[in-house]
Amino acid sequence: MDLTFNESELAFRDELRGWFADHDPGREPEGDEDVHYAWRRDFQRQLADDGWAAVHWPVEYGGRGATMTESAIFFEELGRSGAPLPANVLGLLLAGPTIMTYGTPEQKDRYLNPILTGEEIWCQGFSEPDAGSDLASLKTRAVRDGDDWVITGQKVWTSGAQYSKWCMLVARTDSEVAKHKGLTYFLMDMDQAEVQVRPLRQITGESEFNELFI
Ligand SMILES: Cc1cc2nc3c(=O)[nH]c(=O)nc-3n(C[C@H](O)[C@H](O)[C@H](O)COP(=O)(O)OP(=O)(O)OC[C@H]3O[C@@H](n4cnc5c(N)ncnc54)[C@H](O)[C@@H]3O)c2cc1C
């Protein structure tokens, strides 16, 4: 397999390398996690301003329609420059592409741009205390109540939940079918009194992950 970059990949790399050379992220903040997160969020905003926040997204949604190789070049150059991983990494890599593929036109209009700019951060509510690799064991339930859904359950390892406006949450909506069916992917607003975020303190002293009680 030939992994040599072709001409357009080299041009992509050089343009990106030039951008990073012109946008010094400054010294990585130490100590305060909130300050560190704000630093990552600010840098994502700068990337988004110049169309670099989500190179793998289609051009119509603010990306560059990058190939897999170009996406790899992006992360290689990001690391090389010392710039931080975009704050909204789960929105850029998971929520955004899911909404592009399965969302309604209204959902695309509403959610995609704030993901790109980092204005609205997303977290991933999949794992539970008894549902990790075997995600189909999850117990969080969602029940219809008129136009609303009432969700009850617990999630764990929810990275970045403390900064998130939205959660891509998987809950059981039909318990009459096989356990890997009857699951629904919700776009859940985190700004609700019923959503409690409790940090999990790591041995490093940081709290990258959380538990969610809903
Ligand atoms: C850095 C990091 C960030 C994360 N962020 C999030 C997040 O934001 N949101 C979220 O929902 N989750 C998150 N997770 C959780 C993650 O995606 C997995 O769901 C979780 O780590 C796996 O579940 P578990 O810890 O219960 O392990 P288990 O599923 O219990 O697995 C434990 C061990 O058993 C093995 N094992 C499991 N089943 C089998 C089997 N059938 N046969 C053989 N071996 C098996 C596994 O390989 C593993 O070695 C994160 C994890 C990490 C490491």
The ligand as a Gaussian input file, in Angstrom:
#p B3LYP/6-31G(d) Opt

LIG

0 1
 C      -11.617000       7.822000      27.405000
 C      -13.019000       7.277000      27.430000
 C      -14.084000       8.139000      27.224000
 C      -15.385000       7.636000      27.254000
 N      -16.421000       8.514000      27.064000
 C      -17.675000       8.039000      27.014000
 C      -18.770000       8.940000      26.772000
 O      -18.593000      10.156000      26.629000
 N      -20.011000       8.428000      26.732000
 C      -20.260000       7.088000      26.878000
 O      -21.419000       6.697000      26.772000
 N      -19.247000       6.201000      27.136000
 C      -17.968000       6.654000      27.204000
 N      -16.938000       5.783000      27.460000
 C      -17.259000       4.375000      27.760000
 C      -16.842000       3.407000      26.645000
 O      -17.214000       3.869000      25.396000
 C      -17.346000       1.970000      26.888000
 O      -18.725000       1.858000      26.848000
 C      -16.949000       1.477000      28.192000
 O      -15.640000       1.826000      28.493000
 C      -17.042000      -0.075000      28.172000
 O      -17.857000      -0.450000      29.202000
 P      -17.344000      -0.990000      30.613000
 O      -16.330000      -0.040000      31.145000
 O      -18.563000      -1.287000      31.405000
 O      -16.557000      -2.316000      30.272000
 P      -17.171000      -3.741000      29.956000
 O      -18.142000      -3.646000      28.832000
 O      -17.653000      -4.367000      31.226000
 O      -15.887000      -4.488000      29.474000
 C      -14.854000      -4.848000      30.406000
 C      -13.897000      -5.793000      29.726000
 O      -14.584000      -6.996000      29.327000
 C      -14.400000      -7.235000      27.936000
 N      -15.634000      -7.800000      27.399000
 C      -16.856000      -7.237000      27.431000
 N      -17.758000      -8.055000      26.859000
 C      -17.088000      -9.156000      26.451000
 C      -17.474000     -10.363000      25.793000
 N      -18.735000     -10.604000      25.440000
 N      -16.516000     -11.262000      25.523000
 C      -15.232000     -11.048000      25.876000
 N      -14.806000      -9.930000      26.510000
 C      -15.722000      -8.997000      26.791000
 C      -14.082000      -5.870000      27.331000
 O      -13.326000      -5.996000      26.138000
 C      -13.264000      -5.234000      28.445000
 O      -11.917000      -5.631000      28.397000
 C      -15.627000       6.253000      27.470000
 C      -14.539000       5.401000      27.678000
 C      -13.257000       5.905000      27.667000
 C      -12.121000       4.942000      27.900000

